[in-house]
Amino acid sequence: MFKASAINLLDLQPEQVNSWLEGFDTIISDCDGTLWHDERGIEGAADVLNALQTRAGKRVYLITNNGLKTSHEIWQRAQRLGFQLPNESHIISPTQTIVDYLKQHMPSDQRVYVVGNAAIERALNEAGFKSFGAGEPDPLQPNDKWQEFVNRELKQPAATANVGAVIVGWDEHFSYCKMARACHILCSNKGSIFLVTNNDAVHKYPSVHIPGTGAFVAAIETCSERKALEMGKPNPLVLKPLLNAAALQPERTLMIGDCCKIDVTFARNCNLQSLLVGTGSYQLETLHGNPTLPMPDVYLPQLGNLLPYI
């Protein structure tokens, strides 16, 4: 209806917004920056998603690139913040996408090396996969030399024995040793699976920017000469389970998010409609000043602005 036009819905007549609302049956909404900031819900967001379900009869799913929590933990946060979702099957997260992918592509008796946090390990354990490395510091000790580390750790058969996959997520303990272990596994077994929760290069906060998962996986990709398969937006693969279950029609599905480069690109990749909200890094003036950015179909300053039209 408003393909890539970045139309501000507040500039339209109510009947035009109502007609737009009738153009989709399913909503997929980003979480961080769109619905909440950390443990604080964004004003009006829960009211809108709840009303879209109860008043308008829409199906609602939440999607996130956050690999620090399992789908169940994200569903619990949504519940705490007032978002009424039937169950955790309405959460699309990298940890669940990873589990689904491994079930299809790796024997369950193989091990997984995780450069990342404990949430990945929890999700793998619940699915019956054995893993190692998640959430653990692995520094090169002050009196240790890299040659000694390689001889002691990597040249032993156990270093790669029955390891079928390397998974990279956000890791505050990222180190040379972890990078070396991952590189060794990936280069020793070209058939091993190489996955990353997301390729977000940087996390931006008002007063500081910090490296994201994309920075970690780039280092491992460089030394292993392998390319990781992304398990988050904007890869359309994350929507495959819902498409296979015929749970949605892409052309009648709305993607809501706060990031042009990730959320709007994801919508385009999946042939979804797109609504950008200005509660993240991109506002309407940002779009007008950067015509090379992926343009959303429509825009709102915040999701709560939609409530009077539902």
LOLUMPA-815582 format. One record per residue (C-alpha): residue in three letters; y, x, z. Coordinates in nm, 3 decimals, always signed. Each point is the difference from the previous one (the first is absolute). Layout:
// LOLUMPA-815582
TORSE residuo       v       u       w
TORSE     ALA       Y       X       Z
...
This chain:
// LOLUMPA-815582
TORSE residuo       v       u       w
TORSE     MET  +0.000  +0.000  +0.000
TORSE     PHE  +0.243  +0.281  +0.090
TORSE     LYS  -0.195  +0.298  -0.134
TORSE     ALA  +0.145  +0.331  +0.131
TORSE     SER  +0.347  -0.153  +0.028
TORSE     ALA  +0.067  +0.073  +0.371
TORSE     ILE  +0.161  -0.342  +0.037
TORSE     ASN  +0.130  -0.071  +0.350
TORSE     LEU  -0.163  -0.329  +0.098
TORSE     LEU  +0.304  -0.082  +0.213
TORSE     ASP  +0.206  -0.023  -0.322
TORSE     LEU  -0.223  -0.276  -0.140
TORSE     GLN  +0.013  -0.373  +0.050
TORSE     PRO  -0.255  -0.142  +0.249
TORSE     GLU  -0.191  -0.176  -0.278
TORSE     GLN  -0.035  +0.331  -0.186
TORSE     VAL  -0.145  +0.168  +0.310
TORSE     ASN  -0.235  -0.294  +0.051
TORSE     SER  -0.118  +0.029  -0.359
TORSE     TRP  -0.060  +0.371  +0.053
TORSE     LEU  -0.201  -0.074  +0.318
TORSE     GLU  -0.224  -0.234  -0.199
TORSE     GLY  -0.088  +0.285  -0.235
TORSE     PHE  -0.249  +0.167  +0.234
TORSE     ASP  -0.292  -0.100  +0.223
TORSE     THR  -0.060  +0.330  +0.179
TORSE     ILE  +0.228  +0.244  +0.182
TORSE     ILE  -0.080  +0.363  +0.068
TORSE     SER  +0.254  +0.157  +0.234
TORSE     ASP  +0.062  +0.359  +0.098
TORSE     CYS  +0.030  +0.055  +0.375
TORSE     ASP  +0.215  +0.296  +0.117
TORSE     GLY  +0.363  -0.057  -0.096
TORSE     THR  -0.076  -0.346  -0.138
TORSE     LEU  -0.145  -0.190  +0.296
TORSE     TRP  +0.049  +0.240  +0.289
TORSE     HIS  +0.132  +0.335  +0.114
TORSE     ASP  -0.260  +0.161  +0.228
TORSE     GLU  -0.064  -0.260  +0.272
TORSE     ARG  +0.308  -0.210  -0.076
TORSE     GLY  -0.022  -0.289  -0.240
TORSE     ILE  +0.284  -0.041  -0.252
TORSE     GLU  +0.196  -0.317  +0.071
TORSE     GLY  -0.131  -0.305  -0.184
TORSE     ALA  -0.289  +0.177  -0.176
TORSE     ALA  -0.276  -0.163  +0.205
TORSE     ASP  +0.163  -0.343  -0.034
TORSE     VAL  +0.004  +0.036  -0.379
TORSE     LEU  -0.361  +0.115  -0.043
TORSE     ASN  -0.123  -0.264  +0.243
TORSE     ALA  +0.197  -0.273  -0.178
TORSE     LEU  -0.129  +0.113  -0.339
TORSE     GLN  -0.351  -0.063  +0.131
TORSE     THR  +0.049  -0.316  +0.206
TORSE     ARG  +0.273  -0.179  -0.197
TORSE     ALA  -0.046  +0.131  -0.355
TORSE     GLY  -0.378  +0.050  +0.004
TORSE     LYS  +0.013  +0.361  -0.121
TORSE     ARG  -0.266  +0.262  +0.075
TORSE     VAL  +0.145  +0.306  +0.172
TORSE     TYR  -0.135  +0.356  +0.017
TORSE     LEU  +0.161  +0.306  +0.156
TORSE     ILE  -0.028  +0.337  -0.170
TORSE     THR  +0.087  +0.341  +0.142
TORSE     ASN  -0.027  +0.369  -0.083
TORSE     ASN  -0.024  +0.070  +0.373
TORSE     GLY  -0.318  +0.199  +0.053
TORSE     LEU  +0.067  +0.048  +0.371
TORSE     LYS  -0.161  -0.332  +0.093
TORSE     THR  -0.307  -0.196  -0.106
TORSE     SER  +0.033  -0.341  -0.164
TORSE     HIS  -0.094  -0.164  +0.330
TORSE     GLU  +0.271  +0.191  +0.186
TORSE     ILE  +0.261  -0.098  -0.260
TORSE     TRP  -0.111  -0.363  +0.027
TORSE     GLN  +0.039  +0.024  +0.378
TORSE     ARG  +0.354  +0.133  -0.040
TORSE     ALA  +0.084  -0.283  -0.239
TORSE     GLN  -0.129  -0.252  +0.254
TORSE     ARG  +0.207  +0.157  +0.279
TORSE     LEU  +0.313  -0.023  -0.213
TORSE     GLY  -0.055  -0.368  -0.081
TORSE     PHE  -0.158  +0.015  -0.346
TORSE     GLN  -0.270  -0.265  -0.028
TORSE     LEU  -0.282  +0.130  -0.218
TORSE     PRO  -0.351  -0.150  +0.000
TORSE     ASN  -0.182  +0.330  +0.062
TORSE     GLU  -0.003  +0.371  -0.085
TORSE     SER  -0.137  -0.067  -0.349
TORSE     HIS  +0.363  -0.084  -0.081
TORSE     ILE  +0.096  +0.364  +0.062
TORSE     ILE  -0.018  +0.251  -0.288
TORSE     SER  +0.009  +0.352  +0.143
TORSE     PRO  -0.100  +0.351  -0.114
TORSE     THR  -0.269  +0.031  +0.268
TORSE     GLN  -0.180  -0.311  -0.124
TORSE     THR  +0.048  +0.095  -0.366
TORSE     ILE  -0.156  +0.339  +0.077
TORSE     VAL  -0.301  -0.164  +0.167
TORSE     ASP  -0.046  -0.241  -0.291
TORSE     TYR  +0.018  +0.288  -0.250
TORSE     LEU  -0.249  +0.219  +0.186
TORSE     LYS  -0.248  -0.287  +0.031
TORSE     GLN  -0.005  -0.021  -0.378
TORSE     HIS  +0.009  +0.371  -0.086
TORSE     MET  -0.161  +0.207  +0.277
TORSE     PRO  -0.342  -0.013  +0.171
TORSE     SER  +0.039  -0.115  +0.360
TORSE     ASP  -0.191  +0.302  +0.136
TORSE     GLN  +0.261  +0.247  -0.127
TORSE     ARG  +0.279  +0.129  +0.223
TORSE     VAL  +0.376  -0.028  -0.049
TORSE     TYR  +0.254  +0.272  +0.083
TORSE     VAL  +0.327  -0.156  +0.114
TORSE     VAL  +0.335  +0.178  -0.007
TORSE     GLY  +0.184  -0.275  +0.181
TORSE     ASN  +0.017  -0.220  +0.306
TORSE     ALA  -0.255  -0.174  +0.217
TORSE     ALA  +0.052  -0.343  -0.161
TORSE     ILE  -0.181  +0.123  -0.312
TORSE     GLU  -0.288  +0.116  +0.217
TORSE     ARG  -0.013  -0.336  +0.181
TORSE     ALA  -0.016  -0.190  -0.328
TORSE     LEU  -0.272  +0.230  -0.135
TORSE     ASN  -0.206  -0.025  +0.319
TORSE     GLU  +0.019  -0.379  -0.001
TORSE     ALA  -0.134  +0.005  -0.357
TORSE     GLY  -0.284  +0.235  +0.093
TORSE     PHE  +0.134  +0.322  -0.153
TORSE     LYS  -0.013  +0.328  +0.189
TORSE     SER  +0.318  +0.207  -0.010
TORSE     PHE  +0.153  +0.309  +0.157
TORSE     GLY  +0.345  +0.155  +0.034
TORSE     ALA  +0.211  -0.311  +0.059
TORSE     GLY  +0.275  +0.029  +0.260
TORSE     GLU  -0.105  +0.349  +0.106
TORSE     PRO  +0.223  +0.313  +0.009
TORSE     ASP  -0.149  +0.280  -0.211
TORSE     PRO  +0.245  +0.292  +0.014
TORSE     LEU  -0.061  +0.361  -0.091
TORSE     GLN  -0.004  +0.162  +0.344
TORSE     PRO  +0.263  +0.268  +0.080
TORSE     ASN  -0.253  +0.285  +0.013
TORSE     ASP  -0.208  -0.135  -0.288
TORSE     LYS  +0.032  +0.126  -0.358
TORSE     TRP  -0.051  -0.226  -0.297
TORSE     GLN  -0.282  +0.221  -0.129
TORSE     GLU  -0.183  -0.041  +0.331
TORSE     PHE  +0.051  -0.376  -0.010
TORSE     VAL  -0.141  -0.018  -0.354
TORSE     ASN  -0.304  +0.212  +0.083
TORSE     ARG  -0.069  -0.184  +0.325
TORSE     GLU  +0.066  -0.357  -0.113
TORSE     LEU  -0.012  -0.041  -0.377
TORSE     LYS  -0.281  +0.232  -0.103
TORSE     GLN  -0.249  -0.186  +0.216
TORSE     PRO  -0.214  -0.261  -0.184
TORSE     ALA  +0.100  -0.261  +0.259
TORSE     ALA  +0.360  +0.009  -0.127
TORSE     THR  -0.091  -0.206  -0.307
TORSE     ALA  -0.345  -0.135  +0.089
TORSE     ASN  -0.032  -0.367  -0.094
TORSE     VAL  +0.380  -0.048  -0.021
TORSE     GLY  +0.065  -0.259  -0.269
TORSE     ALA  +0.372  -0.062  +0.038
TORSE     VAL  +0.334  +0.141  +0.114
TORSE     ILE  +0.258  -0.250  +0.120
TORSE     VAL  +0.364  +0.092  +0.065
TORSE     GLY  +0.238  -0.205  +0.213
TORSE     TRP  +0.309  +0.067  +0.206
TORSE     ASP  -0.087  +0.286  +0.235
TORSE     GLU  +0.231  +0.145  +0.263
TORSE     HIS  -0.254  +0.280  +0.045
TORSE     PHE  -0.006  +0.103  -0.367
TORSE     SER  -0.075  +0.373  -0.026
TORSE     TYR  -0.119  +0.286  -0.218
TORSE     CYS  -0.350  -0.040  +0.140
TORSE     LYS  -0.019  -0.368  -0.092
TORSE     MET  +0.130  +0.074  -0.348
TORSE     ALA  -0.258  +0.278  -0.038
TORSE     ARG  -0.289  -0.222  +0.114
TORSE     ALA  +0.100  -0.276  -0.241
TORSE     CYS  +0.046  +0.247  -0.286
TORSE     HIS  -0.340  +0.156  +0.063
TORSE     ILE  -0.180  -0.337  +0.003
TORSE     LEU  +0.172  -0.126  -0.314
TORSE     CYS  -0.055  +0.322  -0.194
TORSE     SER  -0.360  +0.045  +0.115
TORSE     ASN  -0.099  -0.352  -0.100
TORSE     LYS  +0.181  -0.126  -0.309
TORSE     GLY  -0.167  -0.337  +0.049
TORSE     SER  +0.154  -0.053  +0.342
TORSE     ILE  +0.243  -0.290  +0.036
TORSE     PHE  +0.366  +0.085  +0.066
TORSE     LEU  +0.213  -0.285  +0.142
TORSE     VAL  +0.347  -0.028  +0.151
TORSE     THR  +0.139  -0.293  +0.200
TORSE     ASN  +0.330  +0.017  -0.190
TORSE     ASN  +0.226  +0.242  -0.186
TORSE     ASP  +0.317  -0.071  +0.198
TORSE     ALA  +0.168  +0.341  -0.009
TORSE     VAL  +0.254  -0.052  +0.278
TORSE     HIS  +0.071  -0.242  +0.284
TORSE     LYS  +0.372  -0.071  +0.030
TORSE     TYR  +0.162  -0.097  +0.328
TORSE     PRO  +0.371  -0.042  +0.076
TORSE     SER  +0.034  +0.347  +0.151
TORSE     VAL  -0.296  +0.197  -0.135
TORSE     HIS  -0.236  +0.038  -0.296
TORSE     ILE  -0.360  +0.115  +0.061
TORSE     PRO  -0.287  +0.092  -0.236
TORSE     GLY  -0.230  -0.284  -0.101
TORSE     THR  -0.364  -0.006  -0.104
TORSE     GLY  +0.098  +0.084  -0.357
TORSE     ALA  +0.120  +0.341  +0.118
TORSE     PHE  -0.333  +0.075  +0.168
TORSE     VAL  -0.218  -0.110  -0.290
TORSE     ALA  +0.214  +0.190  -0.251
TORSE     ALA  -0.094  +0.326  +0.173
TORSE     ILE  -0.372  -0.083  -0.015
TORSE     GLU  +0.025  -0.117  -0.361
TORSE     THR  +0.166  +0.328  -0.095
TORSE     CYS  -0.259  +0.232  +0.154
TORSE     SER  -0.305  -0.209  -0.093
TORSE     GLU  +0.123  -0.078  -0.351
TORSE     ARG  -0.116  -0.357  +0.061
TORSE     LYS  +0.203  -0.321  -0.010
TORSE     ALA  -0.038  -0.245  +0.289
TORSE     LEU  -0.049  -0.370  -0.069
TORSE     GLU  +0.265  -0.202  +0.180
TORSE     MET  -0.121  -0.283  +0.223
TORSE     GLY  +0.339  -0.162  +0.047
TORSE     LYS  +0.286  -0.144  -0.201
TORSE     PRO  +0.094  +0.030  -0.282
TORSE     ASN  -0.364  +0.046  -0.111
TORSE     PRO  -0.122  -0.340  -0.127
TORSE     LEU  -0.350  +0.093  +0.119
TORSE     VAL  +0.092  -0.127  +0.348
TORSE     LEU  +0.020  -0.355  -0.136
TORSE     LYS  -0.344  +0.013  -0.161
TORSE     PRO  -0.194  -0.168  +0.288
TORSE     LEU  +0.228  -0.306  -0.013
TORSE     LEU  -0.016  -0.012  -0.379
TORSE     ASN  -0.379  +0.028  +0.004
TORSE     ALA  -0.016  -0.286  +0.250
TORSE     ALA  +0.234  -0.210  -0.218
TORSE     ALA  +0.227  -0.035  +0.305
TORSE     LEU  +0.316  +0.021  -0.208
TORSE     GLN  +0.145  -0.020  -0.350
TORSE     PRO  +0.230  +0.299  -0.060
TORSE     GLU  +0.252  -0.195  -0.207
TORSE     ARG  +0.032  -0.256  +0.283
TORSE     THR  +0.029  +0.257  +0.278
TORSE     LEU  +0.320  +0.132  +0.157
TORSE     MET  +0.028  +0.353  +0.139
TORSE     ILE  +0.267  +0.043  +0.271
TORSE     GLY  +0.112  +0.347  +0.103
TORSE     ASP  +0.287  +0.228  +0.093
TORSE     CYS  -0.067  +0.298  -0.231
TORSE     CYS  +0.060  +0.003  -0.375
TORSE     LYS  -0.209  +0.307  -0.072
TORSE     ILE  -0.305  -0.126  +0.188
TORSE     ASP  +0.010  -0.379  +0.040
TORSE     VAL  +0.168  -0.096  -0.327
TORSE     THR  -0.210  +0.252  -0.191
TORSE     PHE  -0.312  -0.145  +0.164
TORSE     ALA  +0.105  -0.349  -0.109
TORSE     ARG  +0.044  +0.121  -0.357
TORSE     ASN  -0.332  +0.184  +0.001
TORSE     CYS  -0.177  -0.318  +0.112
TORSE     ASN  +0.202  -0.244  -0.214
TORSE     LEU  +0.147  -0.169  +0.310
TORSE     GLN  +0.343  -0.152  +0.049
TORSE     SER  +0.226  +0.204  +0.230
TORSE     LEU  +0.255  -0.065  +0.274
TORSE     LEU  +0.188  +0.296  +0.147
TORSE     VAL  +0.157  -0.038  +0.346
TORSE     GLY  +0.288  +0.215  +0.118
TORSE     THR  -0.136  +0.080  +0.346
TORSE     GLY  -0.136  +0.337  -0.115
TORSE     SER  +0.154  +0.281  -0.204
TORSE     TYR  +0.105  -0.207  -0.303
TORSE     GLN  +0.285  -0.250  -0.008
TORSE     LEU  +0.149  -0.182  -0.300
TORSE     GLU  +0.275  +0.260  -0.039
TORSE     THR  -0.267  +0.273  -0.004
TORSE     LEU  -0.169  -0.171  -0.293
TORSE     HIS  +0.323  -0.041  -0.191
TORSE     GLY  +0.081  +0.368  +0.054
TORSE     ASN  -0.343  +0.121  -0.114
TORSE     PRO  -0.103  -0.176  -0.321
TORSE     THR  -0.307  +0.226  -0.036
TORSE     LEU  -0.160  -0.154  +0.310
TORSE     PRO  -0.275  -0.260  -0.055
TORSE     MET  +0.191  -0.329  +0.019
TORSE     PRO  -0.140  -0.295  +0.196
TORSE     ASP  +0.003  -0.349  -0.144
TORSE     VAL  +0.207  -0.135  +0.291
TORSE     TYR  +0.175  +0.131  +0.310
TORSE     LEU  +0.093  -0.118  +0.351
TORSE     PRO  +0.192  +0.187  +0.271
TORSE     GLN  -0.286  -0.088  +0.237
TORSE     LEU  -0.308  -0.218  -0.018
TORSE     GLY  +0.139  -0.240  +0.258
TORSE     ASN  +0.259  -0.115  -0.257
TORSE     LEU  -0.277  -0.193  -0.176
TORSE     LEU  -0.073  -0.239  +0.290
TORSE     PRO  +0.254  -0.278  -0.094
TORSE     TYR  -0.168  -0.040  -0.341
TORSE     ILE  -0.356  -0.053  +0.128
